[in-house]
Amino acid sequence: MADRHIEPDTPELRARWGSFVWTAENAEKAKEIIARYPAGRQRSAVMPLLDLAQRQVGAEENTQGWLPIPVMEYVARALDMPIIRVVEVATFYTMYNIAPIGRFHVQVCGTTP
């Protein structure tokens, strides 16, 4: 498997994504997602919120989407959790793109016998 590295946090990246906020539709979805979890366990919504954020970024860029650092920080603030916990989830699961990708993303399994 190829190495996965987070896109470096640059001033250009901050200029583009530093003001990220949910769209009106996604804000409503985020509230619904967080409401699924019992009081005190809202941090469990990190995976669906990262997916929602990645889809929103993809819609804005007309790509498959990815998770810039400022977007992960936004999700962390929404869930009142440390950014490192969000980054750990985003870097562990390959379903989250942590660097820009194109409109089409093809992955090939390298573990077939």
C-alpha distances in whole Angstrom, upper triangle without the diagonal:
4,7,9,12,16,18,21,24,26,30,29,26,29,32,30,28,31,33,31,33,32,34,37,36,32,35,36,33,32,35,35,32,33,36,34,34,37,38,36,33,32,29,28,28,25,22,24,26,22,22,25,25,22,24,27,25,24,27,28,26,26,22,20,20,19,20,22,23,26,25,24,27,29,27,28,31,32,31,33,30,28,26,23,23,22,19,18,18,16,14,13,13,10,14,15,14,15,16,18,16,19,21,19,15,13,10,9,8,7,9,12,15
4,6,10,13,15,17,21,23,27,26,23,26,29,27,26,28,31,29,31,31,33,36,35,32,34,36,33,32,35,35,32,33,36,35,34,37,39,37,34,32,29,28,28,25,22,25,25,22,21,25,24,20,23,25,23,22,26,27,24,24,20,18,19,17,18,19,21,24,24,22,25,27,26,27,30,31,30,32,29,27,24,22,23,21,18,18,18,16,13,13,13,11,14,14,13,13,13,15,14,17,19,17,14,13,10,11,11,10,13,16,18
4,6,10,12,15,18,20,24,24,21,24,27,25,24,26,29,27,29,30,32,35,34,31,33,35,32,31,34,34,31,32,35,34,33,36,37,35,32,31,27,27,27,23,21,24,24,21,21,24,23,20,23,25,22,22,26,26,24,25,21,19,19,16,16,17,18,22,22,20,23,25,24,24,28,29,28,30,26,24,21,19,20,19,16,15,16,14,11,12,13,11,14,14,12,11,11,14,14,18,20,19,16,16,13,14,14,13,15,19,21
4,7,9,12,15,18,21,21,18,21,24,22,21,22,25,23,26,26,28,32,31,27,29,32,29,27,30,31,28,28,32,31,30,33,34,32,29,28,24,24,23,20,18,21,21,17,18,21,19,16,19,21,19,19,23,23,21,22,19,16,15,13,13,14,14,18,18,16,19,22,21,21,24,25,25,26,23,21,18,16,17,16,12,12,13,11,7,9,10,9,12,11,9,8,8,12,12,16,19,18,15,15,13,15,15,15,17,21,23
4,6,9,12,14,18,18,15,18,21,20,18,20,23,21,24,25,28,31,30,27,29,31,29,27,30,31,28,28,32,32,31,33,34,32,29,28,24,24,24,20,19,21,21,17,18,21,19,16,20,21,18,19,22,22,20,22,19,17,16,12,12,12,12,16,16,15,17,20,19,19,23,24,24,25,22,20,16,15,16,15,11,12,13,11,8,11,12,11,14,12,10,7,7,11,13,16,19,19,16,18,16,18,19,19,21,24,27
4,6,9,12,15,15,12,14,17,16,15,16,19,18,21,22,24,28,28,24,25,28,26,24,27,29,26,26,30,30,29,31,32,29,27,25,22,22,22,18,17,19,18,15,16,19,16,14,18,18,16,17,20,20,18,20,17,16,14,10,9,8,8,12,13,11,13,16,16,16,19,21,21,22,19,17,14,12,14,13,9,11,12,9,8,11,13,12,14,11,9,5,6,9,12,16,19,19,17,19,18,20,21,22,24,27,30
4,6,9,12,12,9,12,14,13,12,14,17,16,20,21,23,27,27,24,25,29,27,25,28,30,27,27,31,31,31,33,34,32,29,27,24,25,23,20,19,21,19,16,17,19,16,14,17,18,14,16,19,18,16,19,16,16,13,10,9,7,8,11,12,12,14,16,17,18,20,22,23,23,21,19,15,15,17,15,12,14,15,12,11,15,16,15,16,13,10,6,5,8,11,14,17,19,17,19,19,22,23,24,26,29,32
4,6,10,10,8,10,13,13,13,14,17,17,21,23,25,29,29,26,27,30,29,27,30,32,29,29,33,33,32,35,35,32,31,28,25,26,25,22,22,24,22,18,20,22,18,17,20,20,17,19,22,20,18,21,19,19,16,13,12,9,8,11,13,13,14,17,18,18,20,22,23,23,21,19,15,15,18,16,13,16,17,15,14,17,19,18,19,16,13,10,9,11,14,18,21,22,21,23,23,25,27,27,29,32,35
4,7,8,6,7,10,11,10,11,14,15,18,21,23,27,28,25,25,29,28,25,28,30,28,28,31,32,31,34,33,31,29,27,24,26,24,21,22,23,21,18,20,21,17,17,20,19,16,19,21,19,18,22,20,20,17,14,12,8,7,8,11,12,12,14,16,16,18,20,21,21,20,17,14,14,17,15,13,16,18,15,15,19,20,20,21,17,15,11,11,13,16,19,22,24,23,25,25,28,30,30,32,35,39
4,5,5,6,9,10,11,11,14,15,19,22,24,28,29,26,27,30,30,27,30,33,31,30,34,35,34,37,36,34,33,30,27,29,28,24,25,26,23,21,23,23,20,19,22,21,17,20,22,20,18,22,21,21,18,16,14,10,10,10,13,15,14,17,19,19,20,23,24,24,23,20,17,18,21,19,17,20,21,19,19,22,23,23,24,20,17,14,13,14,17,20,23,25,24,27,27,30,32,32,35,38,41
4,5,5,6,9,10,9,13,15,18,21,23,27,29,26,26,30,30,28,30,33,31,31,35,36,35,38,37,35,34,31,29,31,29,26,27,28,25,22,24,24,20,20,23,21,18,21,22,20,19,22,22,23,20,18,16,12,11,11,14,16,15,17,20,20,20,23,25,25,24,22,18,20,23,21,19,23,24,21,22,25,26,26,26,23,20,17,16,16,20,22,24,27,27,30,30,33,35,36,38,41,44
4,5,5,6,9,9,12,14,18,20,22,25,27,25,25,29,29,27,30,32,31,31,34,36,36,38,38,36,35,32,29,31,29,26,26,27,24,22,23,23,19,19,21,19,16,18,20,17,15,19,19,20,18,16,15,11,12,11,14,16,16,17,20,21,21,23,26,26,25,23,20,22,24,22,20,23,24,21,22,25,26,25,25,21,19,16,14,14,17,19,21,24,24,27,28,32,34,34,37,40,43
4,5,5,6,7,11,11,15,18,19,23,24,22,23,26,26,24,27,29,27,27,31,32,32,35,34,33,31,28,26,27,25,22,23,23,20,18,20,19,16,15,18,16,13,15,17,15,14,17,17,18,15,12,11,7,8,8,10,13,13,14,17,18,18,20,22,23,22,20,17,18,21,18,16,20,21,18,18,22,22,22,21,18,15,13,11,11,15,17,19,22,22,25,26,29,31,32,34,37,41
4,5,5,5,8,10,13,16,19,22,24,21,21,25,25,23,25,28,27,26,30,31,31,33,32,31,30,27,25,27,25,22,23,23,20,18,20,20,16,16,19,17,14,17,19,16,16,19,19,20,17,14,12,9,8,7,10,12,11,12,15,16,16,18,21,21,20,19,16,18,20,18,16,20,21,18,19,23,24,24,23,19,18,15,14,14,18,20,22,25,25,28,28,32,34,35,37,40,43
4,6,6,8,10,14,17,18,22,24,22,22,26,26,24,27,29,28,28,31,33,33,36,35,33,32,29,27,29,27,24,25,25,22,20,22,21,17,18,20,17,14,17,18,15,15,19,19,21,18,16,15,11,12,10,12,15,14,14,18,19,19,20,23,23,23,22,19,21,24,21,20,24,24,22,23,26,27,26,25,22,20,18,16,16,19,21,22,25,26,29,30,34,36,37,40,42,46
4,6,7,8,12,15,16,19,21,19,20,23,23,22,25,27,26,26,30,31,32,34,34,33,31,28,26,28,25,23,23,23,20,18,19,18,15,15,16,14,11,14,15,11,11,15,16,17,14,13,12,10,11,9,10,14,14,14,16,18,18,20,22,23,23,22,19,21,23,20,19,23,23,20,21,25,25,24,23,19,17,16,14,13,16,17,19,22,22,26,27,31,33,35,37,40,43
4,5,5,9,12,14,17,19,16,17,20,20,19,21,24,23,23,26,28,28,31,30,29,28,24,22,24,22,19,20,20,16,15,16,15,12,12,14,12,9,12,14,11,12,15,15,16,13,11,10,7,8,6,7,10,10,10,13,15,15,16,19,20,20,19,16,18,20,17,16,20,20,17,19,22,22,22,20,17,15,14,13,13,16,17,19,22,22,25,26,30,32,33,36,38,42
4,6,9,12,15,18,20,18,17,21,21,19,21,24,23,23,26,28,28,30,29,28,27,24,22,24,22,19,21,21,17,16,18,17,13,15,17,14,12,16,17,14,15,19,19,20,16,14,12,9,9,5,7,10,9,9,12,14,13,15,18,18,18,17,14,17,19,16,16,20,20,18,20,23,23,24,23,19,18,16,16,16,19,21,23,25,25,29,29,33,34,36,38,41,44
4,6,10,12,15,17,15,15,19,19,17,19,23,22,22,25,27,27,29,28,27,27,23,22,24,22,20,21,21,17,16,18,16,13,15,17,13,12,16,16,13,15,19,19,20,17,16,14,12,12,8,9,12,11,9,12,14,13,14,17,18,19,19,16,20,21,18,19,22,22,20,22,25,25,25,24,21,20,18,18,18,21,22,23,26,26,30,31,35,36,38,40,43,46
4,7,9,12,14,12,12,16,16,14,17,19,19,19,22,24,24,27,26,25,24,21,20,21,19,17,18,17,14,13,15,13,9,12,13,10,9,13,13,11,13,16,17,17,14,13,11,10,11,7,6,10,10,7,10,13,12,12,15,17,18,18,15,18,19,16,17,20,19,17,20,23,22,23,21,17,17,16,16,16,19,20,21,23,24,27,28,32,33,35,37,40,43
4,6,9,11,9,8,12,13,11,13,16,16,16,19,21,22,24,24,23,23,19,18,20,17,16,17,16,12,13,14,12,9,12,13,10,10,14,14,12,15,17,18,19,15,15,13,13,13,10,8,11,11,7,9,12,11,10,14,16,17,18,16,20,20,17,18,21,20,18,22,24,23,24,22,19,19,18,19,19,21,22,22,25,25,29,29,33,34,37,39,41,44
4,6,8,5,5,9,9,8,11,13,13,14,16,18,20,22,22,23,21,18,18,19,15,15,16,14,10,12,12,9,8,11,11,8,10,13,12,12,15,17,18,17,15,15,14,14,15,13,10,12,13,9,10,13,13,10,14,16,18,19,18,21,20,17,19,22,20,18,22,24,22,23,20,18,18,19,20,19,21,22,21,24,24,27,28,32,33,36,38,40,43
4,5,5,6,9,10,10,12,14,15,16,18,20,22,25,25,25,24,20,21,22,18,18,18,16,13,14,14,11,10,13,11,8,11,13,11,11,14,16,17,17,15,16,16,17,18,16,13,16,16,13,13,17,16,14,17,20,21,23,21,24,24,20,22,25,23,21,24,26,25,25,22,20,20,21,22,20,22,22,21,24,25,28,29,33,34,37,39,41,45
4,6,5,6,9,10,11,13,14,16,17,19,21,24,24,25,24,20,21,22,19,19,20,17,14,17,16,13,13,16,14,11,14,16,14,14,18,19,20,21,19,20,19,20,22,19,16,18,19,15,15,19,18,15,18,21,23,25,24,27,26,23,25,27,25,24,27,29,27,28,24,23,23,24,25,24,25,26,24,27,28,31,32,36,37,40,42,43,47
4,5,5,6,9,10,11,13,15,16,17,20,23,24,25,23,20,21,21,17,18,18,15,13,15,14,11,12,14,12,10,14,15,13,14,17,18,19,19,17,19,19,21,22,20,17,19,20,16,16,19,19,16,18,21,23,25,24,27,26,22,25,27,24,23,26,28,25,26,22,21,22,24,25,24,24,24,23,25,26,29,30,33,35,38,39,41,44
4,5,5,6,9,10,10,12,14,15,18,21,21,22,21,17,18,18,14,14,15,12,9,12,11,7,8,11,10,8,11,13,12,13,16,17,18,17,15,16,16,17,19,17,14,15,17,13,12,16,16,13,15,18,20,22,21,23,22,19,21,23,20,19,23,24,22,22,19,18,19,20,22,21,22,22,21,23,24,26,27,31,32,35,36,38,42
4,5,5,6,9,10,11,12,15,16,19,19,20,19,15,16,17,14,14,16,13,10,13,13,10,10,14,13,11,14,16,15,15,19,20,21,20,18,18,17,18,19,17,14,15,16,12,11,15,14,11,13,16,18,21,20,23,21,19,21,23,21,20,24,25,24,25,22,20,21,22,24,23,25,25,24,26,27,30,30,34,35,38,39,41,44
4,5,5,6,9,10,11,13,15,18,18,20,19,16,17,18,14,16,17,13,12,15,15,11,13,16,15,13,17,18,17,18,21,22,23,22,20,21,20,22,23,20,17,18,19,16,14,17,16,13,15,18,20,23,22,25,24,21,24,26,23,22,26,27,25,26,23,22,23,25,27,26,27,28,26,28,28,31,32,35,36,39,40,41,45
4,5,5,6,9,10,11,14,17,18,19,18,14,16,15,12,13,13,10,9,12,12,8,11,14,12,12,15,17,16,17,20,20,21,19,18,19,18,20,21,20,16,17,18,15,13,16,16,13,14,18,19,22,21,24,22,19,22,23,20,20,23,24,22,23,20,19,21,22,24,24,25,25,24,25,25,28,29,32,32,35,36,38,41
4,5,5,6,8,10,12,15,15,16,15,11,12,13,9,10,11,8,7,10,11,8,9,13,13,12,15,17,16,18,20,21,21,20,17,18,16,18,19,17,14,14,15,12,10,13,13,9,10,14,16,18,18,20,18,16,19,20,18,17,21,22,20,22,19,17,20,20,23,23,24,26,25,26,26,28,28,32,32,35,36,37,41
4,5,5,6,9,11,13,13,15,14,10,13,13,10,12,14,11,10,14,14,12,13,17,16,15,18,20,20,21,24,25,25,23,21,21,20,22,22,20,17,17,17,14,12,14,14,10,11,14,16,19,20,22,20,18,21,23,20,20,24,25,23,25,22,21,23,24,27,27,28,29,28,30,29,32,32,35,35,38,39,41,44
4,6,5,7,10,12,14,16,14,11,14,13,10,13,14,11,11,14,14,12,14,17,16,16,20,21,20,22,25,25,25,23,22,22,21,23,24,22,19,19,20,17,15,17,17,13,13,17,18,22,22,24,22,19,23,24,21,21,25,25,23,25,22,21,24,25,28,28,29,30,28,29,29,31,31,34,34,37,38,39,43
4,5,5,8,11,13,14,12,9,11,10,7,10,10,7,8,11,11,10,12,15,15,15,18,20,20,21,24,24,24,21,20,20,19,21,21,21,17,17,18,16,12,14,15,12,11,15,16,19,19,21,18,16,19,20,17,18,21,21,19,21,18,18,21,22,25,26,26,28,27,27,27,29,28,31,31,34,34,36,39
4,5,6,9,10,11,9,6,8,8,6,9,11,9,9,12,13,12,14,17,17,17,20,22,22,23,26,27,26,24,22,21,19,21,21,20,17,16,17,14,11,13,13,9,8,12,13,17,17,20,17,15,19,19,17,18,22,21,20,23,20,19,22,23,26,27,28,30,29,30,29,31,31,33,33,36,36,38,41
4,5,7,9,11,10,8,11,11,9,12,14,12,12,16,16,15,17,20,20,20,23,25,25,26,29,29,29,27,25,25,23,25,25,24,21,20,20,18,15,16,16,13,12,14,16,20,21,23,20,19,22,23,20,22,25,25,23,26,23,23,26,27,30,30,31,33,32,33,32,34,33,36,36,38,38,40,43
4,7,9,12,10,8,11,10,8,12,13,11,12,16,16,15,18,20,20,21,24,25,25,27,29,30,29,26,25,25,23,26,26,25,22,21,22,20,16,17,18,15,13,16,17,21,22,23,20,19,22,22,19,21,24,23,22,24,22,22,25,26,29,30,31,32,31,32,31,32,32,34,33,36,36,38,41
4,7,8,6,5,8,7,7,11,12,12,13,16,17,16,19,21,21,22,25,26,27,28,31,31,30,28,26,25,23,26,25,25,22,20,21,19,16,16,17,14,12,14,15,18,20,21,18,17,21,20,18,20,23,22,21,24,22,22,25,26,29,31,31,33,33,33,32,33,32,34,34,36,36,38,41
4,6,5,7,10,9,10,14,16,15,16,19,20,20,22,24,25,26,28,30,30,32,34,35,34,31,29,28,26,28,27,27,24,22,23,21,18,18,18,16,13,15,16,19,21,23,19,19,23,23,20,23,26,25,24,27,25,25,28,29,32,34,35,37,37,37,35,37,36,38,37,39,38,40,43
4,5,7,10,11,12,15,17,17,17,20,22,21,23,25,26,26,29,31,31,32,35,36,35,33,30,29,27,28,27,26,24,22,22,20,18,17,17,14,12,13,14,18,20,22,19,19,23,23,21,24,27,26,26,29,27,26,29,30,33,35,36,38,38,39,37,39,38,40,39,41,41,43,46
4,6,8,9,11,13,16,17,17,19,21,21,22,25,26,26,28,31,31,32,34,36,35,32,30,28,25,27,25,25,23,20,20,19,16,15,15,14,10,11,12,15,18,19,16,17,21,20,19,22,24,24,24,27,26,25,28,28,31,33,35,37,38,38,36,38,37,39,38,40,39,42,45
4,5,6,8,10,13,14,14,16,18,19,20,22,24,24,26,28,29,30,32,33,32,29,27,26,23,25,23,23,21,19,19,18,15,14,15,13,10,11,11,14,17,18,14,15,18,18,16,19,22,21,21,24,23,22,25,25,29,31,32,35,35,35,33,35,33,35,34,36,36,38,41
4,5,6,8,11,11,11,13,16,15,16,19,21,21,23,25,26,27,29,30,29,27,24,23,20,22,21,20,18,16,16,15,12,11,12,10,7,9,10,13,15,17,13,13,17,17,15,17,20,20,20,23,21,20,23,23,26,28,30,32,32,33,31,33,32,34,33,36,35,38,41
4,5,6,9,11,10,12,14,15,15,18,20,20,21,23,25,26,27,29,27,25,22,21,18,19,18,18,16,13,14,13,10,9,10,9,5,7,7,10,12,13,10,10,13,13,12,14,17,17,17,20,19,17,20,20,24,26,27,30,30,31,29,31,29,32,31,33,33,35,38
4,5,7,9,10,11,13,14,15,17,19,20,21,23,25,26,28,28,27,24,22,20,18,20,19,20,17,15,16,16,12,11,14,12,9,11,10,13,14,15,11,11,14,13,11,13,16,15,15,18,17,16,20,20,24,26,27,29,29,29,27,29,27,30,29,31,30,33,36
4,6,6,6,9,10,11,12,14,16,17,18,20,21,23,24,25,24,21,19,18,16,18,18,18,15,13,14,13,10,10,12,10,8,11,11,14,14,15,12,11,14,14,11,13,16,16,15,18,16,15,18,19,22,23,25,27,27,27,25,27,26,29,28,31,31,33,36
4,6,5,6,9,10,10,12,14,15,16,18,20,21,22,24,22,19,17,15,13,15,15,15,12,10,11,11,7,8,11,9,7,10,9,11,11,12,9,7,10,11,8,9,13,13,12,15,13,12,15,15,19,20,22,24,25,25,23,25,24,27,26,28,29,31,34
4,5,5,6,9,10,11,12,14,15,16,18,20,21,22,20,17,15,14,12,15,15,16,13,11,14,13,10,11,14,13,11,14,13,14,13,14,11,9,11,11,7,8,12,11,9,12,10,9,13,14,17,19,20,22,22,22,20,22,21,23,23,25,25,28,31
4,5,5,6,9,10,11,12,14,15,16,18,20,20,19,16,14,14,13,16,17,17,14,12,15,14,10,13,15,13,12,15,15,17,16,17,14,12,14,15,11,11,15,14,12,14,11,11,14,16,19,20,20,22,21,22,20,22,21,24,24,27,27,29,33
4,5,5,6,8,10,10,12,14,15,17,18,19,18,16,13,13,11,14,14,14,10,10,12,10,7,10,12,9,9,13,13,15,14,15,13,10,13,14,11,11,15,15,14,15,13,11,14,15,18,18,19,21,21,22,21,23,23,26,26,29,30,32,35
4,5,5,6,9,10,10,12,14,15,16,18,16,13,11,9,8,11,12,12,9,7,11,10,7,10,12,11,11,14,13,14,12,14,12,8,10,12,9,8,11,12,11,12,10,8,10,11,14,15,16,18,19,19,18,20,20,23,23,26,27,29,33
4,5,5,6,9,10,10,12,14,15,16,14,11,9,9,9,13,14,15,11,11,14,13,10,13,16,14,14,18,17,18,16,17,15,12,13,14,11,10,13,14,11,12,8,7,10,12,14,15,15,17,16,17,16,18,18,21,22,24,26,28,31
4,5,5,6,9,10,11,12,14,15,14,12,10,11,10,13,15,15,11,11,14,12,10,13,15,13,14,17,17,19,17,19,17,14,15,17,14,13,16,17,15,15,12,11,12,14,16,16,17,18,17,18,18,20,21,24,25,28,29,31,35
4,5,5,6,9,10,11,12,14,13,11,8,8,7,10,12,11,7,8,11,9,8,12,13,12,13,16,16,17,15,17,16,12,13,16,14,11,15,17,15,15,13,10,11,12,14,14,15,17,16,18,18,21,21,25,26,28,30,32,36
4,5,5,6,9,10,11,12,10,8,5,5,6,9,12,12,9,10,13,12,11,14,16,15,16,19,18,19,16,17,17,13,13,16,13,10,13,15,13,12,10,7,8,9,11,11,11,13,13,14,14,17,17,21,22,25,27,29,33
4,5,5,6,9,10,10,9,7,6,8,9,12,15,15,12,13,16,14,13,17,18,17,18,21,21,22,20,21,20,16,17,19,16,14,17,18,15,15,11,10,10,13,14,13,13,13,12,14,14,17,18,22,23,26,28,30,33
4,5,5,6,9,10,10,10,7,9,10,12,14,14,10,12,15,13,12,16,17,16,18,21,21,22,19,21,21,17,18,20,18,16,19,20,18,18,15,13,13,14,15,13,14,15,14,16,17,20,21,25,27,30,31,33,37
4,5,5,6,8,8,8,5,6,7,9,12,12,9,11,14,13,13,16,17,17,19,21,21,21,18,20,20,17,17,19,18,15,17,20,18,17,14,12,11,12,12,10,11,12,12,15,15,19,20,24,26,28,30,32,36
4,5,5,5,5,5,3,7,9,11,15,15,12,14,17,16,16,19,21,20,22,24,24,24,21,23,23,19,18,21,19,16,18,20,18,16,13,12,10,12,12,10,9,9,8,11,12,16,18,21,24,26,29,30,34
4,6,5,7,8,7,10,12,14,18,17,14,17,19,17,17,21,22,21,23,26,26,26,24,25,25,21,21,24,22,19,21,23,21,19,16,15,14,16,16,13,13,12,10,13,15,18,21,24,27,29,32,33,37
4,6,8,10,8,11,12,13,16,15,13,16,18,16,17,21,21,20,23,25,26,26,23,25,25,22,22,25,23,20,22,24,22,21,19,16,15,16,15,13,13,13,12,15,17,20,23,26,29,31,34,35,39
4,5,8,7,10,12,12,16,16,14,17,19,18,19,22,23,23,25,27,27,27,24,25,26,22,21,24,23,19,21,24,22,20,18,16,14,15,13,10,10,9,9,12,14,18,20,24,27,29,32,33,37
4,7,8,11,14,15,19,19,17,19,22,21,21,24,26,25,27,30,29,29,26,28,28,24,23,26,24,21,22,25,22,20,18,16,14,16,15,12,10,9,7,10,13,16,19,23,25,28,31,32,36
4,5,8,12,14,17,18,16,18,21,20,20,23,25,24,26,29,28,28,25,26,26,22,21,23,21,18,19,21,19,16,14,13,11,13,12,9,7,5,4,7,9,13,15,19,22,24,27,28,32
4,7,11,13,17,18,15,17,20,19,19,22,24,23,24,27,26,26,23,24,23,20,19,21,19,15,17,18,16,13,11,10,9,11,11,9,7,7,5,7,7,11,13,16,19,22,24,26,29
4,7,10,13,14,11,13,16,16,15,18,20,20,21,24,23,23,20,21,20,17,16,18,16,13,15,17,15,13,11,9,7,9,9,7,7,8,8,10,10,13,15,19,21,23,26,27,31
4,6,10,11,9,10,14,14,13,16,18,18,19,22,20,20,16,17,17,14,13,15,14,10,11,14,13,11,10,7,5,6,6,6,7,10,11,12,11,15,15,19,20,23,25,27,31
4,6,8,6,6,10,11,10,12,15,15,16,18,17,16,13,14,14,11,9,12,11,8,10,13,12,12,11,7,6,5,7,8,10,13,15,16,15,18,18,21,23,24,26,29,33
4,6,5,6,9,10,11,13,15,16,17,18,17,16,12,13,15,12,10,14,14,10,12,15,15,15,14,11,9,7,7,8,12,15,16,18,17,20,21,24,25,27,29,32,35
4,5,5,6,9,10,10,12,14,15,16,14,13,9,10,12,10,8,12,13,10,11,15,16,16,16,12,11,8,10,12,15,18,20,22,21,23,23,26,27,28,30,33,37
4,5,5,6,9,10,10,12,14,15,14,13,10,12,14,11,11,15,15,13,15,18,19,19,19,15,14,12,13,14,17,20,21,24,23,26,26,29,30,32,34,37,40
4,5,5,6,9,10,11,13,14,14,13,10,13,14,10,11,14,14,11,14,17,17,17,16,12,12,11,12,13,16,18,19,21,21,24,24,27,28,30,32,35,38
4,5,5,6,9,10,11,12,11,10,7,9,10,6,7,10,10,8,11,14,14,15,15,11,12,10,12,14,17,20,21,22,21,24,23,26,27,29,30,33,36
4,5,5,6,9,10,10,9,8,6,9,10,8,9,12,13,12,14,17,17,19,18,15,15,13,15,17,20,23,24,26,25,27,27,30,31,32,34,37,40
4,5,5,6,9,10,10,11,9,12,13,10,12,15,14,13,16,19,19,20,19,16,16,15,17,18,21,23,24,26,25,28,28,31,32,34,35,38,41
4,5,5,6,8,9,10,8,11,11,8,10,13,12,11,15,16,16,18,16,14,15,14,17,18,20,23,23,25,24,27,26,29,30,32,33,36,39
4,5,5,6,5,6,5,9,8,6,9,11,11,12,14,16,17,19,18,15,17,15,18,20,23,25,26,28,26,29,28,31,31,33,34,36,40
4,5,5,6,8,8,12,11,10,13,15,15,15,18,20,20,23,22,19,20,18,21,22,25,28,29,30,29,32,31,34,35,36,37,40,43
4,6,8,11,11,14,13,11,14,16,15,16,19,20,20,22,21,18,20,19,22,23,25,28,28,29,29,31,31,34,34,36,37,40,43
4,5,9,10,13,11,10,13,15,14,15,18,19,19,22,20,18,20,19,23,24,26,29,29,30,29,31,31,33,33,35,36,38,42
4,7,9,12,11,11,14,15,15,16,19,20,21,24,23,20,22,21,24,26,28,31,32,33,32,34,33,36,36,37,38,41,44
4,6,8,7,8,11,12,12,14,16,17,18,21,21,19,21,19,22,24,27,30,31,32,30,32,31,34,33,35,35,38,41
4,5,6,7,9,10,12,13,15,16,18,21,21,18,20,18,21,23,26,29,31,32,30,32,30,33,32,34,34,37,40
4,5,5,6,9,10,11,12,14,16,18,19,15,16,14,17,20,22,26,27,28,27,29,28,30,30,31,32,35,38
4,5,5,6,9,10,10,12,14,17,18,15,16,14,17,20,23,26,28,29,26,28,26,29,28,29,30,33,36
4,5,5,6,9,10,11,13,16,16,14,16,14,18,21,23,26,28,28,26,27,26,28,27,28,29,32,35
4,5,5,6,9,10,11,14,14,11,13,12,15,18,20,23,24,25,23,25,23,26,26,27,28,31,34
4,5,5,6,8,10,12,13,10,11,9,12,16,18,21,23,24,21,23,22,24,24,25,26,29,32
4,6,5,6,9,12,13,11,13,11,15,18,20,23,25,25,22,23,21,23,23,23,24,27,30
4,6,5,6,10,10,9,11,11,15,17,19,22,23,23,20,22,20,22,21,22,23,26,29
4,6,6,8,8,6,8,7,11,14,15,18,20,20,17,19,17,20,20,21,22,25,28
4,6,7,9,7,8,7,10,14,15,19,20,20,17,18,16,18,18,19,20,23,26
4,6,9,8,10,10,14,17,17,21,22,21,18,19,16,18,17,18,18,21,24
4,5,6,9,10,13,16,16,19,20,19,16,16,14,16,15,16,17,20,23
4,5,7,9,11,13,13,16,17,15,12,12,10,12,12,14,15,18,21
4,6,10,12,13,12,15,15,14,11,12,11,13,14,16,17,19,23
4,6,9,11,11,14,15,14,12,14,13,16,16,19,20,23,26
4,6,7,7,11,12,12,10,12,12,15,17,18,21,23,27
4,7,9,13,15,15,13,15,15,18,19,20,22,25,29
4,6,10,13,14,12,15,15,18,20,21,23,26,29
4,7,10,11,11,14,15,18,21,22,25,27,31
4,7,8,7,10,12,15,18,20,23,25,28
4,5,6,10,13,16,19,21,24,26,29
4,7,10,13,17,20,22,25,26,30
4,7,10,13,17,19,22,23,26
4,7,10,13,16,19,20,23
4,7,10,13,16,16,20
4,7,9,12,13,17
4,6,9,10,13
4,6,7,10
4,6,9
4,6
4
